[in-house]
């Protein structure tokens, strides 16, 4: 899977991702999920696109024998990215990724295809606040706006449960579990009403960009910590990548792991 995070404040956007990548192959047996092959901890999941946009990728780490990084490198090399809005760029990226994705996994039933999500953020034209769009393959036919351009906030995608439990005070899976056990709708509504009071209030209005970076890393650290000690195939970990995007400065790396002799 992965954990990626985006924090949007007035002064800019902070983007972050960890480096764990899971390689999967389509199932060879009907009704079986994709097969896990290997996990690596130095994958790239945060990418610069154009001068004022960043893309976070999460989910499966490869399409066929190619990494998601190689596809994003090819996409960034296109000559028609300049001057595009965030919405248009997200649509172009979806169209770009749909072809190789369908070629690799299109013969499998949709429920058995690996999910790969893309989260694009940046500045469109002279707008003073950033814009965020996302899509998930194979589910989405069109990109979806994360929040209105005039709203601030944080989003995290991939392995969302660990931080959601901390932030909201309740496991997001609880309501479905209670519903499956026959708990009446009016009782579920009462639980949701009470649970809403447990959400940790975070003030994004006025938050400096440096603190947005810190909150972004906080999301990653909580999730990585849980994945490190939880039983099963590792889902998150490795080296963290962090960048910021500002209206005048464009995309800038905060933490960009380089190649070395050390893993």
Buried (B, 14 or more C-beta within 10 A) or exposed (E): BBBBBBBBBBBBBBBBBBBBBBBBBBBEEEEEBBEEEEBBBEBBBBBBBBEBBBBBBBBBBBBEEEBBBEBBEEBBEEEEBEEBBBBBBBBBBBEBBBEBBBEBBEEBEEEBBBBBBBBBBBBBEEBEBBBBBBBBBBEBEEBEEBEEBEEBBBBBBBBBEBBBBBBBBBEEEBBEEBEEEEEEEEEBEEBEEEBEEEEEEEEBEEBEBEBBBBBBBBBBBBBBEBBEEEEEEBBBBBBBBBBBBBBEEBBEEBEEEEEEEEE
